[in-house]
Amino acid sequence: MTLKFLVFYLIVIITINFVACSSSTNSNSNSTTKFPEGRELYNSKCTGCHKAFERELHTTAEWNKILQEMGSKAKLTDNEKQMILDYLTERN
């Protein structure tokens, strides 16, 4: 009986983790933006290593600093960094 409970418990935990990970979409990806190219770059280049963060999470200055630091890791050009910055900060 204990083994059945353990298996059931593990299946529940795995299912919860799977659902949580697969449903963690960025609400920004479906939102209207004046900078669709920046959104596309952000979603394609930046989420290769981590999740997409909410745009409201940082100020313009903070996003700029993050892009300067992370842009080289993502091999972004200056133009691409600017397009992403425009997208991330259009509501700040």
C-alpha positions in Angstrom: 0.0 0.0 0.0 2.8 2.4 0.8 4.5 1.8 -2.6 1.3 2.6 -4.4 0.9 5.8 -2.4 4.5 6.8 -3.2 4.0 6.2 -6.9 0.8 8.2 -6.9 2.5 11.0 -5.0 5.4 11.1 -7.4 3.0 11.2 -10.4 1.1 14.1 -8.8 4.2 16.1 -8.2 5.6 15.5 -11.7 2.3 16.5 -13.2 2.1 19.7 -11.2 5.7 20.6 -12.2 5.0 19.8 -15.8 1.8 22.0 -15.8 3.5 24.8 -14.0 6.4 24.9 -16.3 4.5 24.6 -19.5 1.9 27.2 -18.6 4.4 29.8 -17.6 4.0 32.0 -20.6 5.0 35.6 -20.9 1.9 37.7 -21.0 3.9 40.2 -23.0 4.2 37.9 -26.0 0.5 38.3 -26.8 0.2 42.0 -25.9 0.0 44.8 -28.4 3.3 46.6 -29.0 4.7 49.3 -31.2 7.9 47.3 -31.4 7.0 43.8 -32.7 10.6 43.3 -33.9 11.9 44.0 -30.4 9.4 41.5 -28.9 10.4 38.9 -31.4 14.1 39.4 -30.7 13.4 39.3 -26.9 11.4 36.1 -27.1 13.9 34.4 -29.5 17.2 35.6 -28.2 16.7 36.1 -24.5 14.6 33.1 -23.6 17.2 30.7 -24.9 18.8 30.6 -21.5 16.1 31.8 -19.1 12.4 32.7 -18.9 11.1 35.9 -20.4 10.7 38.5 -17.6 7.8 40.9 -17.3 8.6 44.2 -18.9 7.3 46.1 -15.8 9.9 44.3 -13.6 12.6 46.9 -14.4 13.0 50.6 -15.2 14.4 51.8 -18.5 17.8 52.3 -16.9 17.8 48.8 -15.4 16.8 47.2 -18.7 19.5 49.1 -20.4 22.1 47.9 -18.0 20.8 44.3 -18.3 20.9 44.5 -22.0 24.5 45.8 -22.0 25.6 42.9 -19.7 23.5 40.1 -21.4 23.7 41.4 -24.9 27.2 40.1 -25.5 26.3 36.7 -24.2 23.3 36.6 -26.6 25.5 38.0 -29.4 23.2 40.9 -29.9 24.1 43.8 -32.1 23.7 47.4 -30.9 20.7 47.7 -33.1 19.1 44.5 -31.7 19.7 45.7 -28.2 18.0 49.0 -29.0 15.0 47.2 -30.5 14.7 45.0 -27.5 15.1 48.0 -25.1 12.3 49.9 -27.0 10.0 46.9 -26.6 10.8 46.3 -22.9 10.4 50.0 -22.0 7.6 51.2 -24.1 5.3 51.4 -21.1 7.8 52.8 -18.5 
